[in-house]
């Protein structure tokens, strides 16, 4: 395997790809401290880190039931807040 290639294991997604199923996803990002888990809705894009352009990786922890995702109101999450830092991406 090439030195700079990061393998994406089955069941792991990264920033910019489409959320395959609504659910709670574990967040992995080595550059900054981000929330440990986020709730994302199917069809949205996986969010970026607010402080850098490095990819954030996601792994599904729990699926949301179909009844829980059929509401008219939802919030789209475009970037994840850095916890405990004041430096932000421009």
One Martini backbone bead per residue (centre of mass of N, CA, C, O) as a GRO file, in nm:
protein
   90
    1UNK     BB    1   0.099   0.034   0.020
    2UNK     BB    2   0.084   0.346   0.017
    3UNK     BB    3   0.188   0.587   0.236
    4UNK     BB    4  -0.069   0.816   0.184
    5UNK     BB    5  -0.280   0.596   0.231
    6UNK     BB    6  -0.617   0.576   0.344
    7UNK     BB    7  -0.808   0.345   0.461
    8UNK     BB    8  -1.144   0.243   0.381
    9UNK     BB    9  -1.363   0.095   0.562
   10UNK     BB   10  -1.619  -0.072   0.607
   11UNK     BB   11  -1.837   0.172   0.742
   12UNK     BB   12  -1.668   0.421   0.632
   13UNK     BB   13  -1.671   0.777   0.629
   14UNK     BB   14  -1.638   1.100   0.467
   15UNK     BB   15  -1.606   1.396   0.385
   16UNK     BB   16  -1.868   1.467   0.134
   17UNK     BB   17  -2.028   1.232   0.163
   18UNK     BB   18  -2.303   1.042   0.170
   19UNK     BB   19  -2.560   0.964   0.368
   20UNK     BB   20  -2.699   0.644   0.380
   21UNK     BB   21  -2.806   0.663   0.689
   22UNK     BB   22  -2.988   0.729   0.945
   23UNK     BB   23  -2.795   0.849   1.237
   24UNK     BB   24  -2.542   0.759   1.460
   25UNK     BB   25  -2.211   0.900   1.459
   26UNK     BB   26  -1.888   0.849   1.471
   27UNK     BB   27  -1.600   1.053   1.538
   28UNK     BB   28  -1.292   1.109   1.334
   29UNK     BB   29  -1.014   1.333   1.439
   30UNK     BB   30  -0.673   1.429   1.471
   31UNK     BB   31  -0.653   1.756   1.465
   32UNK     BB   32  -0.930   1.773   1.636
   33UNK     BB   33  -1.177   1.845   1.872
   34UNK     BB   34  -1.471   1.666   1.851
   35UNK     BB   35  -1.746   1.534   1.848
   36UNK     BB   36  -1.816   1.199   1.902
   37UNK     BB   37  -2.121   1.255   1.809
   38UNK     BB   38  -2.368   1.234   1.536
   39UNK     BB   39  -2.663   1.341   1.374
   40UNK     BB   40  -2.776   1.198   1.063
   41UNK     BB   41  -2.915   1.241   0.737
   42UNK     BB   42  -3.022   1.110   0.473
   43UNK     BB   43  -2.849   1.273   0.189
   44UNK     BB   44  -2.641   1.404   0.326
   45UNK     BB   45  -2.346   1.544   0.413
   46UNK     BB   46  -2.058   1.502   0.543
   47UNK     BB   47  -1.896   1.683   0.761
   48UNK     BB   48  -1.677   1.928   0.856
   49UNK     BB   49  -1.423   2.099   0.977
   50UNK     BB   50  -1.401   2.428   1.100
   51UNK     BB   51  -1.054   2.442   1.109
   52UNK     BB   52  -1.027   2.243   0.851
   53UNK     BB   53  -0.956   2.027   0.552
   54UNK     BB   54  -0.958   1.772   0.687
   55UNK     BB   55  -1.069   1.476   0.724
   56UNK     BB   56  -1.363   1.318   0.834
   57UNK     BB   57  -1.466   1.036   1.022
   58UNK     BB   58  -1.728   0.777   0.990
   59UNK     BB   59  -1.938   0.570   1.218
   60UNK     BB   60  -2.187   0.369   1.273
   61UNK     BB   61  -2.391   0.312   1.566
   62UNK     BB   62  -2.700   0.413   1.495
   63UNK     BB   63  -3.009   0.374   1.384
   64UNK     BB   64  -3.284   0.525   1.262
   65UNK     BB   65  -3.596   0.534   1.258
   66UNK     BB   66  -3.842   0.603   1.039
   67UNK     BB   67  -4.014   0.769   1.245
   68UNK     BB   68  -3.766   0.974   1.323
   69UNK     BB   69  -3.736   1.097   1.000
   70UNK     BB   70  -4.046   1.221   0.918
   71UNK     BB   71  -4.005   1.501   0.976
   72UNK     BB   72  -4.018   1.842   0.880
   73UNK     BB   73  -3.784   1.892   1.087
   74UNK     BB   74  -3.437   1.998   1.024
   75UNK     BB   75  -3.081   1.987   1.057
   76UNK     BB   76  -2.803   2.103   0.889
   77UNK     BB   77  -2.468   1.971   0.885
   78UNK     BB   78  -2.160   2.124   0.769
   79UNK     BB   79  -2.007   2.158   1.053
   80UNK     BB   80  -1.774   2.095   1.306
   81UNK     BB   81  -1.709   2.171   1.620
   82UNK     BB   82  -1.463   2.289   1.810
   83UNK     BB   83  -1.330   2.184   2.114
   84UNK     BB   84  -1.158   2.435   2.292
   85UNK     BB   85  -1.140   2.638   2.040
   86UNK     BB   86  -1.086   2.955   1.848
   87UNK     BB   87  -0.997   2.841   1.585
   88UNK     BB   88  -1.086   2.916   1.245
   89UNK     BB   89  -1.203   2.892   0.949
   90UNK     BB   90  -1.212   3.113   0.654
   0.00000   0.00000   0.00000
